[in-house]
């Protein structure tokens, strides 16, 4: 198809589309923009290695003051609300910023060196394979040469005819057998510069759905291309599908022959696109129209609906209408569709395309890491006395949207000189919000911060500067009603809470007052803004809950699950029917669960700002005699880069002081070391949720304070988690202590139905944070404490998440009379409540030990 005469025409059309779309915002185009900010304005790049939570010279080893006998001191002294910071405070903060930046650069260099070493190792391994292959080929060629010499010697004519005749009669004609020629495939390929991730959700070998999918981008160098082509392709690749991502003009016949299915995003109809769709149709291959905005209804191409048209000198309603008409025709020619929201799905039905599947926009792991790192850095350097309210509009389509809050913002800025309104420009020249249309902002220029838009991967880190993110959308506007939840999860990745207009997508994702706020009227916007301005603790709670919602609901793992079922659903037979059933069931999964995280206070924080894969989470309650053994077992882990989070659940013995003293002496061992104390005794589930919420790693190893890990535990379990893309992994556990009945625990492979009669997996397991968030965390019902881990395994089983058993003794379980099992769970007054709760939450259970059965190491 590369020779198709319409290709040049298509490319021209796409270039026009790019220009037009940049004007009135049919897509976000931030990804192609360089980060032109000055060093003063620029947010740091995410180091994939470490920034130590280094302290100003006047501080002690611990970054926070010691907790007094009664009450508690704040982590940092705050300047009065409306008073300037003292010179010493400003100097201290400047030192913290400079040191954090220096250590971040050091960590980034260290990480780069590690990556280079890995690359060199792969190249050396590949070169070794090449050398061995060349040796094999040389041997084969030598054999060929010998055979050819023998043949030549046999067939060489003799000067004497008689002797030649004699030799012919004496020796029959020879047909030399040459060795098989060496194949080119004998040379192994060099590893790519960016290794392709292995399939984490492999498809069944006999499935009848597509195995190779071509993703075609109808717009060039846009954030939409990243969301709807590159990240979608990554999700399908994780499901075991071969993928290619190409721009529409360069698709040729070879690409059509290669692919089993076509996903075409925002490509206007043209002879080139029509030919592409016809070729797929003639071969019986499915074509899928992918769209992420309401840009396929020509009747909506009006200024009163799409505000941005009026800001473009060369774009009119007529040209916009033609673009929408062309996209509508592309949709009509496709067999099915993917889209981002239920509202867009309903609109797509009008085009006649069917079936339609909602595949949400998602983030990737690198973007998540950068956003979380920026949030950690912000926590370390401390506040600067300002409160930033950010409006991250990505294009000039939001003038009327911002009008909903412009007067409220102006009033708040005039009333509080701490407030800043953060707006964005392109390349420091083109403002994305035309403030001249809002005279109420006149005189407030000093309280408006202009920032340059950054590439998409850096956007959550840029938004981490905010304290509050606002997402106003024009009420009743069908175009706005179909907008996806991107701004919500971009802010959440940077640990920022959001206020949004109550359109359908935001009503489903935001639980008012829990993970954000919804506001319709100016008065509602004023009230929730004031509430968040005055309550930083509430801002942090909402931001944390928003991140937990986004982690699964808009994360790459969920999209991979949906992609796998989408592929299977395109086939035939039982597997297709079952995949369709799962997709139908998931259409009801529109509101994420929010883990309940009790309040806690930070007693100790150390952070090198590196990126570890694993955090060990230790929960402790009155284990003064055992806690140091547990801590030492974590310090002895073979995993070099490691985080540690210790949660004290209101201990009344001397264990807390031991923990803090130990932490102060071991900051060199850990990338991030955090000691938390629950505000009130939260129970085991609450303490575990506090620890999980505090982790900043993909995986968390659970450890009770009376148990121990063997040195290789984290390393081996992490390897199993990555290989299997598991929700959790658990080892075989050696028992020690008094009255041991069996040597080991947890020596059975994972089989979800085996949980039916009772739990056989100990809480000492490594849990993926995305899976914990998807399940809504550990339950926190204190009157039914004891089986929080069993409940979590059941939740994972019900969602189809994978667990993996590592058949190796990697941990030690202490049996003693003061354990929680004996003191609480297995008591006649308590266990019936636990059993009732679990059977109510999981009706498929048939527990065979419903009555209390204390272990024989319990005191009489």
C-alpha positions, -999 to 999 in steps of 0.1 A, spaced: 0 0 0 30 23 2 27 28 -36 -10 37 -34 -15 70 -53 -36 85 -25 -8 82 1 6 117 -5 -30 130 -3 -35 112 30 -3 126 45 -13 161 35 -47 156 51 -31 144 82 -8 174 83 -38 197 80 -55 177 108 -25 182 130 -25 219 125 -63 222 129 -63 200 160 -36 220 176 -57 250 172 -90 238 187 -78 209 208 -92 178 192 -63 161 209 -36 169 235 -3 175 219 20 179 249 41 148 243 59 164 214 69 195 233 104 199 247 108 209 283 121 244 277 118 257 313 147 274 329 165 256 357 146 278 381 113 267 368 122 231 358 110 201 378 138 175 382 139 145 359 131 113 377 162 95 387 157 58 385 182 56 413 184 75 446 182 108 464 191 105 500 168 124 524 198 144 533 194 168 562 204 204 567 236 207 587 218 218 618 197 186 620 205 153 636 205 119 620 168 118 620 151 143 598 123 149 623 124 159 660 121 133 686 86 127 699 81 141 734 66 122 763 32 137 758 16 148 725 37 151 694 56 178 675 49 186 639 75 172 614 85 207 604 79 240 619 54 260 598 55 297 593 23 315 603 -4 315 576 1 350 564 36 358 575 68 356 554 92 328 562 123 337 583 157 340 566 169 308 583 138 289 572 143 300 536 180 291 538 173 257 553 148 249 526 172 261 499 198 237 513 173 209 513 164 216 477 200 218 466 210 186 484 179 167 471 187 178 435 224 168 439 216 134 453 189 129 427 215 136 400 238 111 417 211 85 418 202 91 382 239 86 372 241 54 393 210 40 377 223 49 342 255 31 350 236 0 361 215 1 329 247 4 309 263 -25 327 232 -46 320 233 -36 283 270 -45 281 263 -79 296 236 -86 271 259 -74 242 287 -96 255 264 -126 258 251 -119 223 286 -115 209 296 -148 225 266 -165 208 277 -149 175 313 -162 179 300 -197 186 277 -194 156 306 -183 134 326 -212 146 298 -236 136 295 -219 102 333 -221 97 333 -258 105 305 -263 80 323 -243 53 354 -263 59 334 -295 54 320 -280 22 355 -271 10 368 -307 16 338 -322 -2 343 -299 -32 380 -308 -34 371 -345 -34 346 -339 -61 370 -318 -82 397 -345 -79 373 -372 -90 359 -353 -120 392 -339 -133 398 -353 -168 429 -374 -174 451 -367 -205 447 -402 -218 413 -411 -232 419 -447 -226 426 -441 -189 395 -419 -187 374 -446 -203 390 -472 -180 383 -450 -149 347 -445 -161 342 -483 -163 361 -490 -132 344 -463 -111 307 -455 -117 298 -418 -121 300 -400 -88 272 -378 -74 289 -361 -45 269 -355 -14 275 -320 -1 268 -311 35 237 -290 42 244 -253 37 244 -233 69 212 -213 75 213 -176 81 192 -182 112 222 -197 128 233 -161 137 213 -150 168 201 -114 166 216 -87 188 194 -75 216 173 -44 207 183 -11 223 150 -13 242 143 -49 251 107 -60 245 89 -71 277 78 -107 277 41 -116 276 28 -115 311 -7 -128 303 -1 -154 275 -30 -163 253 -41 -200 249 -21 -217 222 -53 -227 203 -72 -195 205 -89 -183 173 -86 -146 178 -60 -123 162 -23 -130 170 -8 -99 153 -24 -65 156 -15 -34 136 -21 -1 154 -24 28 130 -22 64 142 -42 90 122 -25 119 140 13 124 143 33 131 175 4 137 199 -4 125 234 -34 108 220 -11 86 199 8 77 231 -24 68 250 -43 51 222 -16 35 201 16 30 221 2 22 255 -27 2 240 -1 -18 219 19 -24 251 -12 -38 268 -19 -62 239 17 -72 238 15 -81 275 -15 -103 266 7 -123 242 -1 -105 209 25 -94 184 20 -56 177 31 -29 154 25 8 157 26 28 125 16 62 112 -12 60 87 7 73 56 35 47 59 12 16 61 20 -7 32 9 -40 17 34 -60 38 19 -46 70 -16 -56 59 -4 -91 51 14 -93 84 -15 -83 106 -45 -103 117 -64 -73 129 -63 -35 124 -69 -9 151 -71 25 134 -71 56 157 -84 90 145 -77 84 108 -99 104 84 -113 85 55 -92 89 23 -84 66 -7 -54 53 13 -75 45 44 -103 30 23 -79 7 5 -64 -4 38 -98 -12 52 -109 -30 20 -78 -52 21 -84 -62 56 -121 -69 49 -113 -90 18 -90 -112 39 -117 -116 66 -96 -97 92 -113 -75 118 -110 -37 116 -114 -16 148 -121 21 149 -105 36 180 -116 71 192 -110 91 224 -130 122 218 -164 132 204 -150 142 170 -171 119 147 -204 138 148 -205 165 121 -235 182 137 -214 190 168 -188 211 148 -202 244 161 -185 271 181 -212 270 208 -202 233 214 -164 233 207 -152 266 220 -117 264 206 -129 269 170 -133 306 176 -96 310 185 -82 298 152 -78 321 123 -78 294 96 -102 269 111 -139 273 106 -170 254 115 -170 241 78 -135 226 80 -142 212 114 -174 196 101 -154 180 72 -129 165 96 -158 151 117 -175 138 86 -144 120 75 -139 103 109 -175 93 109 -170 76 75 -140 57 88 -160 45 118 -188 33 94 -163 12 75 -150 -6 105 -162 -38 121 -161 -28 157 -147 0 179 -127 8 210 -133 40 230 -125 55 264 -158 63 281 -194 50 283 -206 84 269 -185 79 238 -197 43 235 -233 56 234 -225 81 207 -206 55 186 -237 34 184 -252 62 162 -226 55 136 -238 19 132 -205 4 144 -210 -26 167 -197 -41 189 -180 -14 210 -156 -20 239 -145 6 265 -107 4 269 -97 33 292 -68 56 288 -39 45 310 -5 55 323 27 34 321 51 24 348 78 50 339 52 79 341 40 65 374 76 64 388 83 99 378 52 113 393 57 94 426 94 104 428 84 141 424 59 137 452 85 122 474 109 150 467 83 175 475 77 158 509 115 159 516 122 196 508 91 207 527 65 235 520 75 269 507 44 287 523 24 288 491 -7 268 480 -8 261 443 -41 255 425 -33 241 391 -53 241 359 -36 217 335 -55 225 303 -39 208 274 -53 229 246 -73 260 238 -107 244 241 -114 252 277 -121 290 279 -158 284 287 -148 256 310 -126 278 331 -153 305 331 -171 282 356 -144 290 383 -128 322 371 -146 345 395 -142 321 424 -105 318 418 -102 356 415 -119 361 449 -98 334 466 -65 348 452 -74 383 465 -84 370 499 -52 349 505 -18 360 493 -5 324 498 -25 312 468 -11 307 433 -30 298 402 -8 276 380 -14 279 342 5 266 312 21 279 280 36 263 249 73 270 247 69 300 271 51 319 243 16 306 236 -7 306 267 -32 278 267 -57 299 287 -64 334 273 -66 354 306 -76 385 287 -111 369 284 -113 370 323 -111 406 335 -118 394 370 -81 382 370 -68 417 363 -44 428 390 -36 393 401 -7 387 377 18 382 405 -3 353 418 -4 335 385 24 311 378 30 303 341 46 269 334 57 254 302 40 222 292 62 192 294 63 158 276 36 134 287 59 112 307 69 142 328 34 156 333 26 139 366 59 152 380 50 187 369 16 184 384 32 172 417 39 209 422 2 215 427 -16 213 460 -50 211 443 -59 203 407 -91 217 392 -110 201 363 -139 224 354 -160 212 324 -190 231 309 -222 216 322 -246 201 297 -220 203 268 -221 169 251 -185 173 240 -174 179 276 -196 151 290 -176 126 269 -142 137 282 -122 109 299 -106 109 334 -70 116 323 -66 147 344 -78 128 375 -52 101 373 -24 124 361 -28 145 392 -31 114 414 2 100 401 18 132 415 0 128 448 -24 157 441 -61 158 449 -87 170 423 -120 189 421 -140 181 390 -173 190 373 -198 161 378 -198 148 342 -205 111 338 -169 98 338 -160 119 369 -191 110 388 -181 73 384 -145 77 394 -147 104 421 -163 94 454 -172 128 468 -151 136 499 -132 103 497 -108 105 467 -117 140 454 -146 165 451 -173 172 426 -186 207 422 -213 221 399 -221 257 409 -197 285 417 -208 282 454 -199 245 454 -165 253 439 -159 280 465 -168 257 494 -147 228 484 -117 249 475 -118 267 508 -121 234 526 -90 220 508 -70 253 512 -76 252 550 -70 215 555 -36 201 542 -43 167 559 -76 164 539 -56 172 507 -32 144 515 -60 119 523 -78 126 490 -46 125 470 -36 91 485 -70 76 479 -71 90 443 -37 73 437 -50 40 450 -80 42 427 -59 51 397 -33 25 404 -56 -3 393 -84 13 374 -62 33 350 -31 12 353 -14 -10 327 -23 -42 345 -61 -37 342 -57 -27 305 -38 -59 298 -66 -80 313 -91 -62 291 -69 -65 261 -65 -102 265 -103 -107 267 -107 -84 237 -85 -106 216 -101 -138 227 -136 -123 221 -128 -118 185 -123 -156 180 -148 -184 180 -159 -212 203 -159 -216 241 -129 -194 248 -145 -165 229 -178 -169 247 -161 -169 281 -140 -138 272 -172 -120 262 -188 -130 294 -159 -115 314 -161 -83 293 -198 -80 299 -193 -85 336 -165 -58 336 -189 -33 321 -204 -30 356 -170 -24 371 -172 14 368 -162 25 404 -129 15 419 -126 4 455 -108 26 480 -86 8 506 -94 20 542 -62 35 556 -64 46 593 -47 78 603 -11 76 613 18 99 620 54 97 607 80 93 633 110 88 611 117 93 574 147 87 553 147 87 515 175 84 489 149 90 462 161 59 444 135 35 428 134 2 446 112 -27 434 103 -40 469 93 -26 503 93 -47 533 63 -38 555 66 -47 592 35 -45 614 43 -44 651 22 -44 683 40 -50 716 67 -72 702 96 -56 721 113 -90 725 112 -99 688 112 -67 667 150 -63 664 153 -99 650 127 -90 624 145 -58 615 179 -75 612 165 -101 589 153 -74 566 187 -56 567 203 -89 557 183 -93 524 204 -100 493 183 -75 473 206 -44 472 181 -16 467 153 -20 493 127 0 511 115 -6 546 82 6 562 76 -1 599 41 4 613 37 5 651 0 -1 659 -1 18 692 23 -4 712 25 2 749 58 -16 756 93 -4 746 92 -16 711 86 18 694 118 34 708 138 3 697 124 7 662 132 44 659 167 39 674 174 10 650 161 30 620 185 59 628 215 36 627 205 18 594 197 46 570 227 36 548 211 1 542 178 13 528 167 35 499 137 46 518 131 39 555 98 50 572 85 45 607 48 52 612 26 50 642 -12 46 640 -32 74 656 -51 47 675 -48 9 676 -61 0 641 -59 -38 642 -39 -60 619 -58 -51 587 -56 -14 594 -19 -15 602 -12 -35 571 -31 -9 550 -11 19 566 21 2 556 9 -6 521 -3 30 515 31 43 526 50 21 501 63 36 469 74 4 452 55 -20 429 58 -49 454 55 -51 492 68 -80 514 46 -85 544 63 -94 577 49 -95 612 73 -83 639 76 -117 656 88 -135 624 119 -134 602 129 -134 566 158 -155 553 184 -134 532 172 -144 498 134 -140 505 128 -107 487 151 -114 458 136 -148 450 100 -138 455 105 -107 434 118 -128 406 87 -151 408 64 -121 408 79 -106 377 81 -139 357 44 -147 365 30 -112 366 15 -124 399 -7 -105 423 12 -122 451 39 -147 458 45 -168 489 74 -190 500 77 -222 520 81 -212 557 101 -229 584 86 -229 618 106 -224 650 99 -218 687 78 -240 711 56 -270 705 62 -273 667 38 -298 652 50 -295 616 83 -283 602 70 -261 574 40 -239 564 28 -229 530 43 -257 510 14 -261 486 11 -246 451 -15 -219 446 -49 -233 437 -78 -208 443 -104 -235 449 -81 -250 476 -90 -220 497 -126 -232 500 -122 -252 532 -97 -228 548 -65 -208 544 -32 -226 536 -11 -194 527 5 -174 554 5 -137 556 43 -136 549 39 -130 512 49 -105 486 19 -85 473 17 -63 442 5 -29 451 -18 -27 421 -35 -59 432 -39 -47 468 -55 -15 454 -78 -34 430 -91 -56 459 -98 -26 482 -69 -35 506 -71 -56 537 -104 -54 556 -102 -34 588 -131 -48 609 -115 -49 643 -141 -72 658 -132 -98 632 -94 -95 632 -72 -124 622 -80 -135 587 -72 -104 568 -46 -122 546 -70 -151 539 -97 -125 528 -72 -109 505 -63 -142 488 -100 -148 483 -105 -114 467 -75 -121 444 -90 -154 434 -124 -139 426 -107 -113 403 -87 -139 384 -54 -127 398 -24 -151 398 -7 -163 429 26 -181 428 43 -204 453 81 -204 455 89 -239 468 119 -228 489 122 -220 526 126 -182 526 110 -172 559 107 -183 595 75 -184 615 78 -181 653 54 -201 674 49 -186 708 21 -183 734 16 -146 730 9 -146 692 -22 -130 679 -35 -163 666 -37 -177 701 -45 -145 719 -73 -132 696 -82 -152 665 -85 -187 679 -107 -179 709 -143 -190 714 -155 -154 717 -138 -141 686 -135 -168 659 -173 -171 652 -172 -134 641 -143 -140 618 -159 -170 602 -192 -151 598 -175 -122 581 -154 -143 557 -184 -165 547 -205 -133 541 -178 -117 519 -171 -150 500 -201 -172 499 -182 -199 480 -162 -207 511 -170 -239 530 -148 -235 561 -141 -268 578 -127 -254 611 -154 -229 622 -147 -233 659 -118 -220 679 -87 -242 679 -59 -226 698 -24 -240 690 -8 -261 716 19 -235 723 -8 -213 738 -6 -207 776 -30 -228 796 
